[in-house]
Amino acid sequence: MLQLLILIVSINLICSTQTINKDDLLVVAVANNHTDNYHRFIRSLNIYGYKHEIYDLDKKQTNDGFQRMKILRENLIRYKNDKNKILLVTDAYNVIFNQGPEFLLNKFQTLKPARIVFSAEDTCWPDEKLQYDYPLVGEHEKRFLNSNGFMGYASDIYDMISSDEKIKDEQSFFTKLFLDETIRKKWSIVLDKRAEIFMNLNDAMDEIELPVQNDEIYIHNTWTDAIPTVIQGFGSGKKSLNYLSNYIARTWSPTTGCLQNKENQYDLTENKELLQWPIVYLSIFIEYPTPFLREYFEKIMKITYPKQRMGILIHNQVEYHKNITEHYLKKFKEEEYKFVKYLNVDDDMSEGEARQQAIRECQEDKCDYLFVLDSIAHIDHPDTLIELIVRNRTVVAPMLLRPGQTWSNFWGDISDDGFYQRSPDYMDFVNYKKMGLFNVPHVAHVYLINGKFLQRFTPSYIESKVDPDVKFCQSIRDAGYFMYIDNDMNYGHLIDPENFNISLTQPELYEIFNNVKDWKARYLHPAYHKSLEADTVIEQPCPDVYWFPFLSEEFTESLINLMETFNQWSGATHSDARLNGGYENVPTDDIHMTQVDFQEHWLFILRDIVQPIQQKVFTGYYSDPPKAVLNFVVRYMPDRQRSLRAHHDASTYTVNLALNDPGKDFEGGGCRFVRQNCSVLSTRRGWALMQPGRLTHLHEGLPVTKGKRYIMVSFIDP
């Protein structure tokens, strides 16, 4: 705390001792491409009120040292005799200014009698042998020159860069000048060895911290106790600069949060003519077997955007998904989308090729946006596309997570070899502790690409032995453009496809462990949660027999289909090899959940879905987790087993789920509780009866006279 107070005092003290007029300071740079990192650089200059001049190279020329120095000489000649003007020459891409001009000038004055100050770093390049020619410095000070940033008096700088009109390698040229003691003294050249002005982040992130003053974050070099202004991201420091750009230069406020998410927005809703909205190409990629694909397509159709302004491109590489994809292909065409194109499994196009094709389609048709959406990315919020367009970024992705996990569609950081690495703020993002718009090095599965960007640059998805998404993000980063993750709201979620087994009869039925959110959305009864509300009275068709909505109609259909496909019904015989002892006292014609590998899934259902109801109706009884050895589907039919004699269940309580409809699928049937002299005849598909097992509720299965009746029974806590 004491150190922080000293820093704050030093900032105020430096600002109060200004003697150079800030109007005498001019930042100059050469730029030939207005990339995202260039715009970030300009933004930081404008934020702090710097006067600046940017000299554009001819697009056909390359930004090598010879051209840059040539352009600088041509433009700075008008300042060659100015003894008062201070020039700061900098790179225009990998730099952010983090303090105002007054602060910077006072730091420059503290380095007197220096007339030219160069950025410094810990690495000697391009010739390591020259390190021994450099003057020695103190502990933690930076010994070696970096030519990407220097400042000084205009007349001296012009003389220095004009001393050789054929500068091909700036680093070598300026290193040679500095190491020549005569020349060094001539222009009073010094290195910013304590990072008072320039902070080169290359291999130096462990030196810095991010304190706060007046609700603004700034950089403090803890090794030299300096507060640098010009933050440079060269080499490995490039990714560090991108990380810091989420916080410094007034992009983040500790009190109000993200500031940059409200900048440069494009409010397309101001255009009331929906048929004049931007054209969006929606690219759908189905690259591996994916559960809950039907819901994925349904959510696409609910996106709130005029369909006449959206084109659909589908790439399906999975034979298993061919039928459902073609079903929705037909629905897309019926909905009057601008166009619908389909690349199916027969087209023999790889994932990378298909993604590259989507880029080409957008470029050729000059679409306004390309919206990439993989099959595992569920867009739960219908306004997601509009929100992303409003953000007005080159590439922006809505943050999606696997429910209950920290697995997301972005990386907070990358390792030096280009692979996943967790950033210090990753958990803050995924837990919504920090919300807004954040520059990240990698996005995947769902993102919006600005069409204007695609008119001047073609991202690449294809490289041998590199995943398409990794290659895409690498090409974006290398070109100086940014990818943003937006977590301002909950846009949707990711499906986990890793253990999806399409060889199963009902593969989604088994997804309750991997994708419980989607499993419940499909298979839980729509009225289930109403039963848990405090003021909801659960029905009692008979004394102490409770009746509640449990599972959906689709679940019951799927379970019947699973059992009939398995088709190894027990035959309702007393002899039963499935049981310990091999004997069943009250046999039914059934299939056990263990036989179809659904036992563990059902036990999860009992604990997660049934137990809350049990604890509401049978108060005071608590057994966690519920134990149930016998869980089985019973089939009643007139010519096989039509009824079941009166009996007690071997359970503390029993759950009896109706799987089909009386009067439609069968006639007769039902359950009679003998002692209570009460029957439940008109059972409801997807609803369950919950009753005490032993002693009090002797019951029987009433005869089925026509059709087939299916029920699912669990003996809980035997």
CORCORRA-V382268 format. One record per helix or strand of 2 or more residues. SS is the DSSP state (h for helix, s for strand). FROM is the first residue (numbers start at 1). LEN is the number of residues. If there is no record, write none. Layout:
# CORCORRA-V382268
ss from len
SS FROM LEN
SS FROM LEN
This chain:
# CORCORRA-V382268
ss from len
h 2 15
h 22 3
s 25 7
h 36 13
s 52 5
h 65 15
s 86 5
s 95 3
h 101 10
s 116 6
h 128 6
s 144 10
h 154 9
h 170 10
h 181 6
s 189 3
s 198 3
h 205 3
s 208 2
s 212 2
s 216 2
s 220 2
s 230 3
h 237 8
s 252 2
s 257 2
h 260 3
h 268 3
h 274 3
s 280 7
h 293 9
h 307 3
s 310 7
h 319 16
s 339 5
h 345 3
h 351 15
s 369 6
s 377 3
h 384 8
s 395 4
s 401 2
s 410 2
s 413 2
s 420 2
h 426 5
s 437 4
s 442 2
s 446 5
h 451 4
h 468 11
s 483 4
s 492 3
h 507 4
h 516 8
h 528 5
s 539 4
s 545 5
h 553 14
s 590 3
h 593 4
h 599 19
s 631 7
s 644 4
s 653 6
s 666 3
s 671 3
s 678 3
s 687 6
s 699 3
s 704 13
